[in-house]
Amino acid sequence: MTEPADKASFGYRDVPASEKADMVARVFESVAPRYDLMNDLMSAGVHRLWKNALVDVLAPRRGEKLLDVAGGTGDIAFRIVGRLGEDADVTVCDINPVMLEVGRDRAADRGLLRGLTWTTGDAENLPFPDRSFDACTIAFGLRNVTDIDKALGEAFRVLKPGGRYLCLEFSKVTSASAVSTTPGRSAPCRCSAGWWRAMPSPTATCTKASGAFRRSASWRGACARPASSAWPGAT
């Protein structure tokens, strides 16, 4: 079911679309220091395996410019830097300055002083030029944007031709795998769905992604094989 244009999903209820961004901001300002604990509770700790699997699929390489959207606390970025070391080039973009502050503090505590750039920005209006990045990730962030189609369009805009978009998200349990197809440009878009609570369905999200990227988008349940390093249709 499509939400009315003036409504947006917020947790288990619909709210006025104009109010969602402020509501999300207040939530994350309050939970920023305990964000990892919140994800541990929501996923029984499995989110750490899902994030490892996401970076396995990303398979970051030296020389690539990578963007992590809604990644303020640095979980995905730290995993990438852990694999590439000082050769990493990861930009973390988050709309919430408090989350970014937590991420920068965590990076300093870990001695990660190179390879990371921290930028305040909105997923629906990314502060980067067209065709800037080789890959874009977003983990547990797509559900928090007001306009998913706009956020996907922005990701497509900032990716280089042939760039990759990887999304990790909670969603409904429906089936072991599904694939949504739409022909188009050669920028693969792969959507992974971790399952637990009622979020936009993986099929619906991939349909949106297929339209935004003009290319087929596939998803798989991260609960089924949390340590997987390949996705259906991956090349």
Backbone as CSV, one residue per row, in Angstrom:
resi,resn,N_x,N_y,N_z,CA_x,CA_y,CA_z,C_x,C_y,C_z
1,MET,0.845,-1.188,0.000,0.000,0.000,0.000,0.882,1.240,0.000
2,THR,0.531,2.208,-0.858,1.297,3.444,-0.946,0.808,4.443,0.080
3,GLU,1.738,5.082,0.782,1.355,6.070,1.773,0.851,7.330,1.089
4,PRO,-0.126,8.031,1.678,-0.536,9.325,1.133,0.660,10.255,1.068
5,ALA,0.647,11.169,0.087,1.799,12.043,-0.120,2.105,12.897,1.095
6,ASP,1.076,13.185,1.924,1.296,14.052,3.081,1.572,13.263,4.347
7,LYS,1.759,11.931,4.215,2.051,11.080,5.358,3.389,10.384,5.175
8,ALA,4.034,10.040,6.279,5.294,9.300,6.244,5.298,8.303,7.389
9,SER,5.972,7.177,7.175,6.045,6.143,8.203,7.033,6.550,9.289
10,PHE,6.626,6.385,10.548,7.502,6.662,11.685,7.239,5.563,12.709
11,GLY,8.165,4.559,12.734,7.937,3.411,13.601,6.716,2.638,13.143
12,TYR,5.778,2.452,14.042,4.582,1.679,13.733,3.400,2.546,13.324
13,ARG,3.615,3.810,13.065,2.495,4.690,12.732,2.869,5.656,11.627
14,ASP,1.844,6.263,11.043,2.043,7.291,10.041,1.955,8.661,10.708
15,VAL,2.811,9.561,10.263,2.833,10.922,10.804,2.818,11.893,9.635
16,PRO,2.494,13.154,9.866,2.594,14.144,8.788,4.013,14.174,8.231
17,ALA,4.136,14.116,6.910,5.455,14.064,6.278,6.322,15.252,6.680
18,SER,5.705,16.399,6.877,6.467,17.604,7.220,7.077,17.535,8.614
19,GLU,6.601,16.597,9.439,7.075,16.505,10.821,8.082,15.384,11.040
20,LYS,8.214,14.469,10.080,9.028,13.277,10.318,10.493,13.612,10.578
21,ALA,11.079,14.490,9.778,12.509,14.775,9.922,12.836,15.262,11.331
22,ASP,12.023,16.153,11.879,12.268,16.663,13.228,12.088,15.560,14.265
23,MET,11.104,14.691,14.055,10.864,13.601,15.000,12.039,12.632,15.004
24,VAL,12.532,12.296,13.812,13.689,11.402,13.709,14.909,12.040,14.363
25,ALA,15.098,13.331,14.123,16.259,14.031,14.698,16.231,13.974,16.215
26,ARG,15.066,14.186,16.800,14.961,14.158,18.265,15.270,12.775,18.815
27,VAL,14.788,11.748,18.117,15.060,10.376,18.562,16.559,10.104,18.567
28,PHE,17.239,10.452,17.476,18.660,10.124,17.365,19.526,10.995,18.267
29,GLU,19.114,12.202,18.523,19.853,13.012,19.495,19.804,12.383,20.878
30,SER,18.679,11.738,21.196,18.525,11.144,22.521,19.230,9.793,22.645
31,VAL,19.350,9.050,21.514,19.916,7.699,21.604,21.359,7.621,21.104
32,ALA,21.906,8.717,20.565,23.225,8.665,19.935,24.285,7.957,20.775
33,PRO,24.419,8.280,22.081,25.465,7.598,22.864,25.194,6.114,23.085
34,ARG,23.932,5.694,22.880,23.554,4.302,23.135,23.049,3.614,21.875
35,TYR,23.448,4.144,20.713,22.898,3.645,19.456,23.237,2.177,19.224
36,ASP,24.468,1.777,19.502,24.851,0.377,19.316,24.031,-0.536,20.212
37,LEU,23.786,-0.111,21.455,22.972,-0.909,22.362,21.557,-1.058,21.817
38,MET,20.999,0.001,21.246,19.666,-0.064,20.675,19.615,-1.087,19.545
39,ASN,20.623,-1.078,18.665,20.659,-2.049,17.577,20.863,-3.465,18.097
40,ASP,21.653,-3.606,19.171,21.815,-4.931,19.785,20.473,-5.471,20.262
41,LEU,19.676,-4.617,20.890,18.381,-5.049,21.398,17.415,-5.371,20.274
42,MET,17.418,-4.549,19.216,16.493,-4.747,18.101,16.824,-5.986,17.292
43,SER,18.103,-6.357,17.232,18.516,-7.463,16.364,19.102,-8.637,17.133
44,ALA,19.048,-8.581,18.467,19.679,-9.611,19.298,21.172,-9.709,18.982
45,GLY,21.775,-8.584,18.635,23.205,-8.540,18.372,23.614,-8.936,16.974
46,VAL,22.647,-9.447,16.179,22.979,-9.960,14.853,23.308,-8.834,13.873
47,HIS,22.956,-7.585,14.216,23.269,-6.484,13.306,24.764,-6.410,13.013
48,ARG,25.586,-6.860,13.934,27.031,-6.835,13.710,27.429,-7.796,12.588
49,LEU,26.772,-8.957,12.535,27.016,-9.904,11.453,26.493,-9.361,10.128
50,TRP,25.311,-8.734,10.173,24.746,-8.157,8.956,25.671,-7.087,8.389
51,LYS,26.223,-6.259,9.256,27.118,-5.196,8.787,28.401,-5.793,8.210
52,ASN,28.902,-6.858,8.828,30.060,-7.543,8.254,29.728,-8.076,6.864
53,ALA,28.518,-8.665,6.720,28.100,-9.214,5.436,27.975,-8.114,4.389
54,LEU,27.462,-6.957,4.797,27.341,-5.836,3.873,28.699,-5.435,3.323
55,VAL,29.699,-5.350,4.194,31.035,-4.960,3.747,31.683,-6.089,2.949
56,ASP,31.347,-7.347,3.258,31.814,-8.460,2.422,31.338,-8.275,0.986
57,VAL,30.056,-7.937,0.828,29.492,-7.756,-0.506,30.097,-6.525,-1.186
58,LEU,30.283,-5.470,-0.420,30.906,-4.259,-0.950,32.304,-4.553,-1.479
59,ALA,33.031,-5.407,-0.757,34.408,-5.761,-1.159,35.207,-4.522,-1.542
60,PRO,35.392,-3.588,-0.603,36.053,-2.319,-0.931,37.466,-2.514,-1.435
61,ARG,37.828,-1.666,-2.395,39.154,-1.752,-2.994,39.888,-0.415,-2.874
62,ARG,41.183,-0.487,-2.809,41.987,0.731,-2.727,41.750,1.593,-3.964
63,GLY,41.682,2.878,-3.752,41.449,3.798,-4.847,39.992,4.154,-5.054
64,GLU,39.073,3.430,-4.407,37.655,3.737,-4.529,37.256,4.837,-3.546
65,LYS,36.365,5.710,-4.005,35.760,6.712,-3.118,34.404,6.169,-2.689
66,LEU,34.237,6.014,-1.373,33.056,5.361,-0.821,32.269,6.329,0.043
67,LEU,30.942,6.224,-0.030,30.047,7.075,0.745,29.151,6.206,1.617
68,ASP,29.123,6.514,2.909,28.201,5.835,3.827,27.186,6.865,4.316
69,VAL,25.937,6.712,3.887,24.871,7.650,4.233,24.189,7.191,5.516
70,ALA,23.820,8.150,6.358,23.181,7.865,7.649,24.092,6.996,8.507
71,GLY,25.381,7.215,8.373,26.361,6.363,9.052,27.080,7.058,10.183
72,GLY,26.395,7.977,10.865,27.029,8.863,11.831,27.938,8.222,12.853
73,THR,27.549,7.073,13.409,28.388,6.486,14.464,29.560,5.688,13.912
74,GLY,29.635,5.533,12.584,30.841,4.987,11.971,30.925,3.483,11.822
75,ASP,29.882,2.745,12.150,29.976,1.288,12.136,30.432,0.729,10.787
76,ILE,29.817,1.167,9.697,30.196,0.658,8.383,31.556,1.217,7.982
77,ALA,31.764,2.502,8.190,33.027,3.135,7.813,34.210,2.486,8.511
78,PHE,34.067,2.174,9.794,35.170,1.555,10.533,35.503,0.180,9.961
79,ARG,34.490,-0.551,9.539,34.740,-1.868,8.945,35.506,-1.729,7.629
80,ILE,35.155,-0.711,6.851,35.859,-0.495,5.585,37.314,-0.106,5.846
81,VAL,37.525,0.830,6.767,38.886,1.254,7.097,39.680,0.079,7.661
82,GLY,39.001,-0.787,8.410,39.676,-1.959,8.956,40.222,-2.870,7.869
83,ARG,39.591,-2.848,6.700,40.046,-3.700,5.598,41.077,-3.007,4.708
84,LEU,40.940,-1.689,4.558,41.827,-0.974,3.642,42.928,-0.201,4.341
85,GLY,42.801,0.008,5.641,43.797,0.767,6.362,43.812,2.229,5.930
86,GLU,44.978,2.845,5.900,45.102,4.263,5.582,44.821,4.565,4.117
87,ASP,44.669,3.514,3.293,44.337,3.718,1.891,42.842,3.940,1.684
88,ALA,42.058,3.812,2.746,40.614,3.986,2.632,40.279,5.442,2.318
89,ASP,39.162,5.623,1.607,38.647,6.965,1.315,37.133,6.892,1.504
90,VAL,36.705,7.067,2.754,35.299,6.896,3.109,34.737,8.215,3.628
91,THR,33.643,8.646,3.045,32.927,9.814,3.529,31.679,9.348,4.280
92,VAL,31.572,9.748,5.529,30.393,9.447,6.333,29.491,10.668,6.315
93,CYS,28.257,10.466,5.867,27.309,11.573,5.775,26.098,11.267,6.653
94,ASP,25.764,12.192,7.536,24.615,12.004,8.418,23.957,13.359,8.657
95,ILE,22.642,13.348,8.741,21.912,14.602,8.943,22.009,15.099,10.378
96,ASN,22.418,14.208,11.288,22.403,14.542,12.711,23.817,14.815,13.232
97,PRO,24.120,16.058,13.586,25.471,16.391,14.078,25.850,15.637,15.350
98,VAL,24.862,15.293,16.188,25.168,14.568,17.420,25.679,13.173,17.096
99,MET,25.059,12.510,16.124,25.528,11.184,15.716,26.937,11.268,15.138
100,LEU,27.194,12.294,14.322,28.531,12.465,13.757,29.573,12.711,14.843
101,GLU,29.196,13.452,15.858,30.121,13.705,16.971,30.489,12.407,17.672
102,VAL,29.486,11.550,17.871,29.752,10.237,18.467,30.694,9.439,17.577
103,GLY,30.446,9.474,16.259,31.308,8.735,15.335,32.734,9.238,15.338
104,ARG,32.921,10.556,15.321,34.277,11.117,15.350,34.997,10.764,16.636
105,ASP,34.280,10.788,17.754,34.894,10.419,19.033,35.310,8.946,19.019
106,ARG,34.460,8.105,18.474,34.793,6.675,18.397,36.000,6.457,17.497
107,ALA,36.070,7.201,16.388,37.212,7.066,15.486,38.505,7.466,16.193
108,ALA,38.454,8.565,16.938,39.640,9.018,17.666,40.060,7.993,18.712
109,ASP,39.074,7.418,19.408,39.376,6.408,20.424,40.052,5.185,19.817
110,ARG,39.724,4.898,18.551,40.291,3.730,17.876,41.562,4.065,17.108
111,GLY,41.946,5.320,17.149,43.146,5.728,16.436,42.954,5.815,14.933
112,LEU,41.704,5.942,14.475,41.413,6.027,13.046,41.377,7.499,12.651
113,LEU,42.540,8.022,12.322,42.670,9.450,12.060,42.776,9.766,10.576
114,ARG,42.923,8.740,9.732,43.029,8.950,8.297,42.004,8.082,7.566
115,GLY,41.659,8.521,6.362,40.759,7.722,5.523,39.292,7.993,5.756
116,LEU,38.955,8.880,6.701,37.566,9.164,7.035,37.288,10.656,6.914
117,THR,36.168,10.981,6.291,35.681,12.351,6.223,34.261,12.371,6.773
118,TRP,33.980,13.325,7.653,32.677,13.401,8.313,31.926,14.619,7.793
119,THR,30.716,14.400,7.261,29.962,15.475,6.618,28.512,15.467,7.101
120,THR,28.017,16.624,7.491,26.603,16.761,7.828,25.818,16.953,6.541
121,GLY,24.832,16.086,6.329,24.064,16.185,5.091,22.819,15.325,5.137
122,ASP,21.855,15.684,4.309,20.554,15.030,4.229,20.566,14.010,3.095
123,ALA,20.122,12.787,3.365,20.072,11.743,2.335,19.213,12.159,1.152
124,GLU,18.264,13.053,1.382,17.377,13.502,0.312,17.945,14.691,-0.455
125,ASN,19.068,15.209,-0.028,19.714,16.334,-0.698,21.208,16.282,-0.390
126,LEU,21.883,15.281,-0.922,23.278,15.032,-0.581,24.176,16.189,-1.027
127,PRO,25.090,16.621,-0.160,25.942,17.792,-0.458,27.186,17.436,-1.260
128,PHE,27.002,16.660,-2.332,28.137,16.211,-3.137,27.825,16.399,-4.618
129,PRO,28.860,16.603,-5.435,28.643,16.736,-6.883,28.176,15.416,-7.501
130,ASP,27.635,15.506,-8.699,27.243,14.323,-9.455,28.451,13.421,-9.683
131,ARG,28.189,12.128,-9.696,29.193,11.124,-10.073,30.478,11.250,-9.251
132,SER,30.324,11.303,-7.936,31.468,11.505,-7.046,32.006,10.220,-6.433
133,PHE,31.181,9.160,-6.343,31.556,7.994,-5.546,31.441,6.697,-6.347
134,ASP,32.316,5.749,-5.976,32.283,4.423,-6.601,31.227,3.524,-5.976
135,ALA,30.890,3.775,-4.719,29.869,2.971,-4.051,29.234,3.781,-2.933
136,CYS,27.983,3.462,-2.648,27.240,4.134,-1.579,26.557,3.078,-0.731
137,THR,26.725,3.166,0.579,26.059,2.248,1.497,25.126,3.035,2.412
138,ILE,24.116,2.344,2.905,23.236,2.910,3.933,22.738,1.746,4.777
139,ALA,22.988,1.787,6.068,22.620,0.699,6.971,21.624,1.205,8.006
140,PHE,20.434,0.658,7.993,19.373,1.022,8.942,19.073,2.514,8.903
141,GLY,19.133,3.102,7.710,18.889,4.525,7.582,17.778,4.878,6.611
142,LEU,17.528,3.992,5.634,16.544,4.320,4.610,15.155,4.509,5.202
143,ARG,14.850,3.750,6.257,13.521,3.856,6.865,13.288,5.209,7.530
144,ASN,14.371,5.926,7.807,14.241,7.187,8.538,14.070,8.401,7.629
145,VAL,14.248,8.221,6.317,14.064,9.356,5.428,12.575,9.552,5.169
146,THR,12.202,10.775,4.868,10.792,11.073,4.609,10.375,10.608,3.223
147,ASP,11.235,10.820,2.246,10.930,10.489,0.854,11.973,9.500,0.343
148,ILE,11.649,8.210,0.383,12.594,7.172,-0.021,12.985,7.329,-1.488
149,ASP,12.018,7.641,-2.339,12.328,7.794,-3.765,13.359,8.897,-3.982
150,LYS,13.219,9.987,-3.254,14.154,11.100,-3.401,15.548,10.709,-2.913
151,ALA,15.610,9.963,-1.798,16.903,9.516,-1.274,17.595,8.569,-2.252
152,LEU,16.832,7.672,-2.861,17.414,6.766,-3.854,17.891,7.536,-5.077
153,GLY,17.114,8.542,-5.493,17.531,9.354,-6.623,18.819,10.112,-6.352
154,GLU,18.982,10.590,-5.120,20.209,11.283,-4.754,21.401,10.329,-4.742
155,ALA,21.185,9.109,-4.259,22.268,8.127,-4.279,22.699,7.853,-5.715
156,PHE,21.721,7.697,-6.604,22.028,7.463,-8.014,22.809,8.641,-8.601
157,ARG,22.425,9.843,-8.235,23.072,11.046,-8.766,24.548,11.115,-8.404
158,VAL,24.893,10.778,-7.163,26.286,10.959,-6.719,27.175,9.765,-7.055
159,LEU,26.582,8.675,-7.551,27.383,7.518,-7.932,27.944,7.684,-9.338
160,LYS,29.169,7.199,-9.517,29.764,7.165,-10.846,29.057,6.110,-11.696
161,PRO,29.135,6.205,-13.021,28.586,5.139,-13.862,29.185,3.787,-13.473
162,GLY,28.329,2.810,-13.286,28.799,1.503,-12.826,28.958,1.408,-11.330
163,GLY,28.614,2.495,-10.608,28.727,2.483,-9.147,27.715,1.541,-8.512
164,ARG,27.931,1.264,-7.240,27.088,0.294,-6.530,26.409,0.940,-5.328
165,TYR,25.173,0.512,-5.092,24.394,0.987,-3.939,23.988,-0.222,-3.113
166,LEU,24.372,-0.228,-1.837,24.055,-1.351,-0.958,23.291,-0.836,0.245
167,CYS,22.134,-1.448,0.504,21.259,-1.017,1.586,20.997,-2.181,2.526
168,LEU,21.197,-1.944,3.815,20.898,-2.935,4.851,19.765,-2.373,5.692
169,GLU,18.685,-3.164,5.857,17.523,-2.613,6.531,16.696,-3.699,7.199
170,PHE,16.021,-3.338,8.288,15.033,-4.212,8.889,13.805,-4.249,7.988
171,SER,13.105,-5.406,7.963,11.880,-5.464,7.181,11.062,-6.672,7.611
172,LYS,9.972,-6.915,6.869,9.090,-8.027,7.176,9.695,-9.337,6.689
173,VAL,9.406,-10.437,7.378,9.760,-11.754,6.891,8.707,-12.151,5.873
174,THR,9.162,-12.410,4.630,8.207,-12.834,3.613,8.654,-14.127,2.944
175,SER,9.852,-14.131,2.343,10.353,-15.336,1.692,11.862,-15.297,1.699
176,ALA,12.480,-16.379,1.259,13.933,-16.478,1.344,14.642,-15.553,0.363
177,SER,14.012,-15.268,-0.768,14.665,-14.374,-1.723,13.638,-13.810,-2.687
178,ALA,13.944,-12.689,-3.279,13.082,-12.088,-4.284,13.922,-11.181,-5.155
179,VAL,13.505,-11.016,-6.368,14.244,-10.162,-7.286,13.260,-9.281,-8.035
180,SER,13.540,-7.988,-8.082,12.747,-7.035,-8.847,13.564,-6.577,-10.036
181,THR,13.002,-6.578,-11.232,13.797,-6.261,-12.411,13.222,-5.101,-13.194
182,THR,14.096,-4.236,-13.621,13.782,-3.144,-14.529,15.026,-2.886,-15.351
183,PRO,14.951,-2.927,-16.681,16.152,-2.714,-17.491,16.628,-1.278,-17.420
184,GLY,17.922,-1.061,-17.716,18.423,0.315,-17.738,19.919,0.411,-17.638
185,ARG,20.394,1.471,-17.004,21.815,1.804,-16.910,22.594,0.742,-16.166
186,SER,23.906,0.735,-16.405,24.762,-0.325,-15.883,25.257,-0.058,-14.475
187,ALA,24.433,0.521,-13.615,24.826,0.738,-12.218,24.088,-0.253,-11.349
188,PRO,24.743,-1.359,-10.926,24.032,-2.343,-10.125,23.579,-1.776,-8.803
189,CYS,22.379,-2.158,-8.393,21.837,-1.701,-7.111,21.357,-2.921,-6.367
190,ARG,21.973,-3.261,-5.273,21.647,-4.475,-4.529,21.138,-4.097,-3.163
191,CYS,19.986,-4.635,-2.783,19.369,-4.268,-1.506,19.306,-5.480,-0.606
192,SER,19.932,-5.424,0.545,19.852,-6.498,1.522,18.844,-6.123,2.589
193,ALA,18.030,-7.076,3.010,17.026,-6.778,4.035,17.240,-7.668,5.239
194,GLY,17.563,-7.088,6.379,17.558,-7.812,7.628,16.129,-7.776,8.132
195,TRP,15.644,-8.841,8.752,14.225,-8.919,9.067,13.981,-8.807,10.559
196,TRP,12.978,-8.060,10.936,12.403,-8.179,12.255,11.051,-7.522,12.314
197,ARG,11.006,-6.202,12.262,9.737,-5.547,12.505,9.135,-5.002,11.216
198,ALA,7.947,-4.443,11.322,7.220,-3.979,10.143,7.860,-2.738,9.557
199,MET,8.592,-2.918,8.457,9.206,-1.830,7.710,8.747,-1.987,6.274
200,PRO,9.040,-1.028,5.376,8.694,-1.219,3.970,9.234,-2.549,3.467
201,SER,8.427,-3.279,2.699,8.826,-4.619,2.268,10.054,-4.552,1.370
202,PRO,10.900,-5.597,1.405,12.081,-5.616,0.538,11.703,-5.511,-0.936
203,THR,10.629,-6.199,-1.350,10.220,-6.147,-2.751,9.831,-4.728,-3.150
204,ALA,9.068,-4.055,-2.272,8.663,-2.682,-2.577,9.870,-1.758,-2.643
205,THR,10.816,-1.933,-1.722,12.011,-1.091,-1.722,12.841,-1.333,-2.973
206,CYS,12.975,-2.595,-3.372,13.756,-2.895,-4.571,13.066,-2.384,-5.829
207,THR,11.745,-2.387,-5.833,11.022,-1.810,-6.967,11.334,-0.320,-7.084
208,LYS,11.352,0.362,-5.944,11.720,1.780,-5.939,13.162,1.960,-6.431
209,ALA,14.051,1.107,-5.932,15.459,1.211,-6.316,15.641,0.935,-7.805
210,SER,14.903,-0.043,-8.325,14.999,-0.353,-9.748,14.615,0.850,-10.585
211,GLY,13.571,1.577,-10.139,13.166,2.762,-10.868,14.191,3.871,-10.773
212,ALA,14.744,4.089,-9.564,15.706,5.172,-9.368,17.012,4.917,-10.118
213,PHE,17.446,3.637,-10.158,18.738,3.308,-10.741,18.629,2.816,-12.182
214,ARG,17.394,2.654,-12.661,17.155,2.185,-14.025,17.884,0.877,-14.278
215,ARG,17.823,0.040,-13.261,18.551,-1.233,-13.303,17.901,-2.176,-12.292
216,SER,17.970,-3.473,-12.523,17.362,-4.415,-11.595,18.015,-4.333,-10.226
217,ALA,17.199,-4.522,-9.190,17.690,-4.536,-7.811,17.279,-5.847,-7.174
218,SER,18.174,-6.464,-6.441,17.865,-7.743,-5.808,18.017,-7.626,-4.301
219,TRP,17.324,-8.517,-3.577,17.472,-8.517,-2.129,17.553,-9.945,-1.638
220,ARG,18.120,-10.100,-0.469,18.119,-11.396,0.195,18.009,-11.165,1.679
221,GLY,17.480,-12.141,2.383,17.332,-12.031,3.823,18.637,-12.278,4.528
222,ALA,19.101,-11.290,5.251,20.372,-11.423,5.955,20.269,-12.422,7.096
223,CYS,19.072,-12.654,7.624,18.920,-13.628,8.701,19.207,-15.039,8.218
224,ALA,18.929,-15.306,6.940,19.079,-16.655,6.415,20.547,-17.062,6.369
225,ARG,21.398,-16.150,5.888,22.828,-16.428,5.796,23.579,-15.164,6.161
226,PRO,23.711,-14.854,7.433,24.263,-13.554,7.840,25.696,-13.322,7.415
227,ALA,26.443,-14.382,7.156,27.845,-14.191,6.790,28.073,-14.305,5.299
228,SER,26.986,-14.212,4.509,27.109,-14.398,3.059,27.998,-13.346,2.438
229,SER,28.722,-13.734,1.383,29.569,-12.777,0.676,29.130,-12.609,-0.764
230,ALA,27.967,-13.142,-1.143,27.476,-12.989,-2.514,25.969,-12.888,-2.494
231,TRP,25.415,-12.183,-3.457,23.974,-11.951,-3.520,23.408,-12.557,-4.786
232,PRO,22.095,-12.872,-4.813,21.519,-13.415,-6.047,21.784,-12.497,-7.220
233,GLY,22.290,-13.050,-8.308,22.534,-12.257,-9.501,23.821,-11.471,-9.466
234,ALA,24.583,-11.571,-8.371,25.835,-10.809,-8.282,26.839,-11.332,-9.278
235,THR,27.650,-10.409,-9.807,28.677,-10.824,-10.745,30.049,-10.530,-10.175
